[in-house]
Amino acid sequence: MWALLFEKISKIFEDTGVFFVFLGNLFKYWFKRPLRWHLYLYEIELLGVNSVPVILLAGLAIGMIFALQSVVLLQPFQAEIGTGAAVAVALAQELAPIITTLMLIAKNGSAMAAELGTMRVTEQIDALESMSIDPIHYLVVPRVVASILVFPVLTMLANLVGSLGSFFISTTLYGIDSASYTDYMFNVLKTKDIVIGLIKSVVMGFMVSTISCFHGLHVSQGAKGVGEGATKAVVTSSVAILVADYILTTVMRPIFFGR
């Protein structure tokens, strides 16, 4: 039992060390001239443009659901007018970055790991290395850069459609005055609320892309290993961003709000 536990702990530390070596190699190529510019544009289209319908649906659903819950809670205090402000602030700081990232992990993180894992087991990556092309420079950097660029944009989109969904529910189903609703919302919602969410989305985009690419590049054991690599990428990324969200909130709240 103790031997098995020690082996698992040793494997965790070993994987962590390999991951930091991977990050070091990634930063080594960060400021070097891209091998192919079109790879960056392709990844931006794949990660960003093709993900718009999913983010629209998820953002709209979250905004409407949160509005329903908020109105029910605020009605006994006759404070329904605060629904828009509550939804907007929650979306800007927490919900939009988290929901956007989780949706993109499911859609793109698993795909990154599976694609790179397939390239590993079919020896395509070995072929790149035989031609003196570093797979991190050629395959990983474009994905990481594209993720850092598109995650904040998609987060803003989730903010927008979520707020619109909340507005529709509050004014249509519950008869809240639209002018008062929007006026109070914009009085409470501050630029720094949105900035906090965007900073989180940049960090989460970097984390998701690096973790997914790492697990994809270190796949073994054929088709079974590809599936395991994709699963590890999804689970590790999901847990990591939740932990990162708590840490970022703890660090940024005193900076932006002084408390």
C-alpha positions as CSV (number, residue, x, y, z in Angstrom):
1,M,0.0,0.0,0.0
2,W,2.7,2.5,1.0
3,A,4.8,1.5,-2.0
4,L,1.9,2.2,-4.3
5,L,1.2,5.6,-2.6
6,F,4.8,6.5,-2.9
7,E,4.9,5.6,-6.5
8,K,1.8,7.7,-7.3
9,I,3.3,10.7,-5.4
10,S,6.6,10.3,-7.3
11,K,4.7,10.2,-10.6
12,I,2.9,13.4,-9.8
13,F,6.2,15.2,-9.0
14,E,7.8,13.7,-12.1
15,D,4.9,14.9,-14.3
16,T,5.0,18.3,-12.7
17,G,8.7,18.6,-13.4
18,V,8.3,17.6,-17.0
19,F,5.5,20.1,-17.4
20,F,7.7,23.0,-16.2
21,V,10.4,21.9,-18.6
22,F,7.7,22.0,-21.3
23,L,6.8,25.5,-20.3
24,G,10.4,26.6,-20.4
25,N,10.7,25.3,-24.0
26,L,7.5,27.1,-24.8
27,F,8.8,30.5,-23.6
28,K,12.0,29.9,-25.5
29,Y,10.1,30.1,-28.7
30,W,7.6,32.7,-27.6
31,F,9.3,35.7,-29.2
32,K,10.9,33.9,-32.1
33,R,9.6,34.5,-35.7
34,P,6.7,32.1,-36.4
35,L,7.4,29.3,-38.8
36,R,4.0,29.7,-40.5
37,W,1.8,32.8,-40.0
38,H,-1.2,31.0,-41.4
39,L,-1.1,28.5,-38.5
40,Y,-1.9,31.3,-36.1
41,L,-4.9,32.5,-38.3
42,Y,-6.1,28.9,-38.6
43,E,-6.0,28.3,-34.9
44,I,-7.8,31.7,-34.2
45,E,-10.5,30.6,-36.6
46,L,-10.7,27.1,-35.1
47,L,-10.7,28.2,-31.5
48,G,-12.5,31.5,-31.8
49,V,-14.8,31.8,-34.8
50,N,-16.0,28.2,-34.7
51,S,-16.7,28.4,-31.0
52,V,-19.1,31.5,-31.2
53,P,-22.4,29.5,-31.5
54,V,-21.5,27.4,-28.4
55,I,-20.5,30.5,-26.4
56,L,-23.7,32.3,-27.5
57,L,-25.9,29.5,-26.3
58,A,-24.0,29.0,-23.0
59,G,-23.9,32.7,-22.2
60,L,-27.5,33.3,-23.0
61,A,-28.6,30.3,-20.9
62,I,-26.5,31.3,-17.9
63,G,-27.8,34.9,-18.0
64,M,-31.4,33.8,-18.2
65,I,-31.1,31.2,-15.5
66,F,-29.2,33.5,-13.1
67,A,-31.8,36.2,-13.7
68,L,-34.6,33.8,-12.8
69,Q,-32.9,32.9,-9.5
70,S,-32.0,36.5,-8.7
71,V,-35.5,37.9,-9.2
72,V,-37.0,35.2,-7.0
73,L,-34.5,36.0,-4.2
74,L,-34.9,39.8,-4.5
75,Q,-38.7,39.9,-4.8
76,P,-39.4,39.6,-1.1
77,F,-37.3,42.7,-0.5
78,Q,-38.9,44.6,-3.5
79,A,-35.4,44.9,-4.9
80,E,-36.0,43.3,-8.3
81,I,-34.4,46.3,-10.0
82,G,-31.0,45.0,-8.8
83,T,-31.3,41.9,-10.9
84,G,-29.5,43.3,-13.9
85,A,-26.7,44.6,-11.7
86,A,-26.3,41.3,-9.9
87,V,-26.2,39.3,-13.1
88,A,-23.9,41.8,-14.9
89,V,-21.3,41.8,-12.1
90,A,-21.4,38.1,-11.6
91,L,-21.0,37.5,-15.3
92,A,-18.2,40.0,-15.7
93,Q,-16.1,38.8,-12.7
94,E,-16.9,35.1,-12.5
95,L,-19.5,33.4,-14.6
96,A,-18.5,34.5,-18.1
97,P,-14.8,33.5,-17.8
98,I,-15.5,30.2,-16.1
99,I,-18.4,29.1,-18.4
100,T,-16.5,30.2,-21.5
101,T,-13.4,28.3,-20.4
102,L,-15.2,25.2,-19.5
103,M,-17.1,25.1,-22.8
104,L,-13.8,25.7,-24.7
105,I,-12.1,22.9,-22.7
106,A,-14.8,20.5,-23.8
107,K,-14.7,21.7,-27.4
108,N,-11.1,22.6,-28.1
109,G,-9.0,21.4,-25.2
110,S,-9.8,17.8,-25.8
111,A,-9.4,18.3,-29.5
112,M,-5.9,19.7,-29.0
113,A,-4.8,16.8,-26.9
114,A,-6.4,14.2,-29.2
115,E,-4.9,15.8,-32.3
116,L,-1.4,16.1,-30.9
117,G,-1.7,12.7,-29.4
118,T,-2.6,11.2,-32.7
119,M,0.4,12.9,-34.3
120,R,2.6,11.5,-31.6
121,V,1.5,7.8,-31.9
122,T,1.5,8.0,-35.8
123,E,5.1,9.4,-35.6
124,Q,4.2,12.6,-37.4
125,I,5.9,14.5,-34.5
126,D,9.0,12.3,-34.9
127,A,9.0,13.3,-38.6
128,L,9.0,17.0,-37.7
129,E,11.9,16.5,-35.3
130,S,13.9,14.6,-38.0
131,M,13.5,17.7,-40.1
132,S,14.9,19.9,-37.3
133,I,11.4,21.4,-36.6
134,D,10.6,21.7,-33.0
135,P,7.0,20.6,-32.4
136,I,6.6,23.1,-29.6
137,H,7.5,25.9,-32.0
138,Y,5.4,24.6,-34.9
139,L,2.4,23.1,-33.1
140,V,2.1,24.4,-29.6
141,V,2.9,28.1,-29.8
142,P,0.2,28.9,-32.4
143,R,-2.4,27.2,-30.2
144,V,-1.3,29.0,-27.1
145,V,-1.2,32.4,-28.8
146,A,-4.6,31.9,-30.4
147,S,-6.1,30.8,-27.0
148,I,-4.8,33.9,-25.3
149,L,-6.3,36.1,-28.0
150,V,-9.7,34.5,-28.4
151,F,-10.6,33.6,-24.8
152,P,-11.1,37.3,-23.8
153,V,-13.1,38.0,-26.9
154,L,-15.4,35.1,-26.3
155,T,-15.7,36.0,-22.6
156,M,-16.9,39.5,-23.6
157,L,-19.4,37.9,-26.0
158,A,-20.7,35.7,-23.1
159,N,-21.0,38.8,-21.0
160,L,-23.1,40.6,-23.6
161,V,-25.5,37.8,-24.5
162,G,-25.8,36.8,-20.8
163,S,-26.8,40.4,-19.9
164,L,-29.3,40.5,-22.8
165,G,-30.8,37.2,-21.6
166,S,-31.2,38.6,-18.1
167,F,-32.7,41.8,-19.5
168,F,-35.3,39.8,-21.5
169,I,-36.3,37.6,-18.6
170,S,-36.5,40.5,-16.1
171,T,-38.5,42.9,-18.3
172,T,-40.7,40.4,-20.1
173,L,-41.6,37.8,-17.5
174,Y,-41.4,39.9,-14.4
175,G,-42.4,43.3,-15.7
176,I,-39.4,45.2,-14.4
177,D,-39.1,48.7,-15.9
178,S,-36.5,48.5,-18.6
179,A,-35.1,52.0,-18.2
180,S,-34.7,51.6,-14.4
181,Y,-33.2,48.1,-14.9
182,T,-30.5,49.3,-17.3
183,D,-29.8,52.6,-15.5
184,Y,-29.2,50.7,-12.2
185,M,-27.1,48.1,-13.9
186,F,-24.7,50.6,-15.5
187,N,-24.4,52.5,-12.3
188,V,-23.3,49.4,-10.4
189,L,-21.3,47.7,-13.1
190,K,-17.8,49.2,-13.3
191,T,-15.0,48.9,-15.8
192,K,-12.8,47.1,-13.3
193,D,-15.4,44.3,-13.0
194,I,-15.0,43.6,-16.7
195,V,-11.2,43.9,-16.5
196,I,-11.0,41.3,-13.8
197,G,-12.9,38.9,-15.9
198,L,-10.7,39.5,-19.0
199,I,-7.5,39.0,-17.0
200,K,-8.9,35.7,-15.7
201,S,-9.8,34.7,-19.3
202,V,-6.3,35.4,-20.5
203,V,-4.8,33.3,-17.7
204,M,-7.3,30.5,-18.2
205,G,-6.7,30.5,-22.0
206,F,-3.0,30.1,-21.4
207,M,-3.5,27.3,-18.9
208,V,-6.0,25.3,-21.0
209,S,-3.9,25.4,-24.1
210,T,-0.6,24.5,-22.4
211,I,-2.1,21.7,-20.3
212,S,-4.0,20.3,-23.3
213,C,-0.9,20.4,-25.6
214,F,1.3,19.0,-22.9
215,H,-0.9,15.9,-22.4
216,G,-1.2,15.5,-26.2
217,L,2.5,15.6,-26.8
218,H,3.2,13.0,-24.1
219,V,0.7,10.4,-25.3
220,S,1.8,6.8,-25.6
221,Q,0.2,3.3,-26.0
222,G,-1.5,4.0,-29.3
223,A,-5.2,4.7,-29.6
224,K,-5.9,4.0,-25.9
225,G,-3.2,6.5,-24.9
226,V,-4.8,9.2,-27.1
227,G,-8.1,8.7,-25.3
228,E,-6.4,8.8,-21.9
229,G,-4.5,11.9,-22.9
230,A,-7.6,13.8,-23.9
231,T,-9.3,12.8,-20.7
232,K,-6.4,13.9,-18.6
233,A,-6.3,17.2,-20.5
234,V,-10.0,17.9,-19.8
235,V,-9.9,16.9,-16.2
236,T,-6.7,18.6,-15.3
237,S,-7.6,21.8,-17.2
238,S,-11.1,22.0,-15.5
239,V,-9.6,21.6,-12.0
240,A,-6.7,23.9,-12.7
241,I,-8.9,26.8,-13.8
242,L,-11.2,26.5,-10.8
243,V,-8.2,26.7,-8.5
244,A,-6.7,29.6,-10.6
245,D,-10.1,31.4,-10.4
246,Y,-10.0,31.4,-6.6
247,I,-6.4,32.5,-6.5
248,L,-6.9,35.3,-9.0
249,T,-10.0,36.5,-7.2
250,T,-8.1,36.6,-3.9
251,V,-5.2,38.5,-5.4
252,M,-7.1,40.9,-7.6
253,R,-9.9,41.9,-5.3
254,P,-7.6,43.9,-2.9
255,I,-5.9,45.5,-6.0
256,F,-9.1,46.7,-7.7
257,F,-11.4,47.2,-4.7
258,G,-9.0,47.8,-1.9
259,R,-10.6,45.1,0.3
